[in-house]
Amino acid sequence: MASDELTVEDTTPSNDYYESTSSTSTPPVYNFRRSTRQRSNHYYRVERIPEVSEIFNYEKSTRLEVLKWLRRNEDNNHDVIYINSESITAEKLYELCDKHIWFSSDHINAYLSYLNTKFHRVFSLTSFFYTKLTKNDGYKYSSVEHWTKRIKIFQKDIIFIPINLNEAHWILAAIFMKEQFRIAIFDSLGMVTTEDAVIIGGNLINWLNDEYNHKVKLGKGIACEYDSNVIEEINLNRQVDFSLDIMFRNRDPPQVDGSSCGVFVCMFARLMAENIEREIIMKIAKCREASIKFRKVIYTDLWKYAKENNQVDTESEDYDEYE
């Protein structure tokens, strides 16, 4: 376990600065306030933001194609899509069509794994990673030591870590590897406290330090594969500094329902992977229809991935009966 003392610089934007960001699908109960001020801030429309208009494109036919595939395979085991080591069933994929469905780990892990295949500059860990790392409210690197043995994480620009809070709410931690360890906490409900965010950031910095000590420093001929400046920042200083950015703290959070937190996690990860600027991401967060549209983007992306990799039978058939 890393013993480095942590110094945190809280860089959460002030009000005069633009903002930056279970296994069941049953929506949990939230105590959130849907105020008039929250609704009045959500006036942007995604199609009016040219930098991201293509990202929010989806195919309307996907829903019917997935339903057809689901019904054809409901009596056998040929209804699974594999994305790297993750998988999602036809039933889980079709659930994404329902705007009231709360995302399970299957939904989030499948889409973040898809981002790993599409954007090599980023790497997404699964939703179980942080739970394993902090088992019993502690820190246990040995529980996740082998999770990245085939990944050169220090060559990545951004690392995504989805985190489930109390089995009720999804947030996303993003480690910006080329920015002197800036860690952003994307919480669409604005529930994360400064204390909780500091603990999350400290655990992730300790993990990076242990990753270096166990896989680079001790590995023969491996150190040359990594960015020497990044290695110095982690390993040579007894005191590890990182900037902590808690999105939506002291601001109106973008989520105004009890079921779309997982959608926001996937959407923010996709936008960062696309290298969308921070201020543009926050404009999108204020779009009242952004999370609804991005649900459709997710199941379109996963379905297209399955078809491109010959994982589904897409033989021609009349879809009218499924309308």
URJO-V636342 format. One record per pair of residues at least 24 apart in sequence whose C-alpha atoms are under 6 Angstrom apart, sorted by the first residue. I is the first residue (numbers start at 0). GAP is how many residues later the second one is. If there is no record, write none. Layout:
i={I I}
gap={GAP GAP}
This chain:
i={1 3 3 4 5 6 7 7 8 8 9 9 10 10 11 11 18 19 19 19 20 20 21 21 22 22 23 24 24 24 24 25 26 26 27 33 37 41 41 41 43 44 57 57 61 85 99 101 102 120 120 121 121 121 121 122 123 123 124 126 126 153 154 169 169 171 180 181 181 182 183 183 183 184 184 185 187 187 187 188 188 189 189 189 208 253 253}
gap={204 234 235 234 234 234 234 235 234 235 233 234 233 234 233 234 263 227 258 262 165 226 82 145 81 82 80 76 77 78 79 76 75 232 140 222 214 244 245 246 243 242 239 242 238 24 159 157 159 35 36 34 35 36 37 36 35 36 36 35 36 72 71 91 92 93 61 60 61 61 60 61 62 61 62 61 65 66 67 64 66 58 59 63 25 31 32}
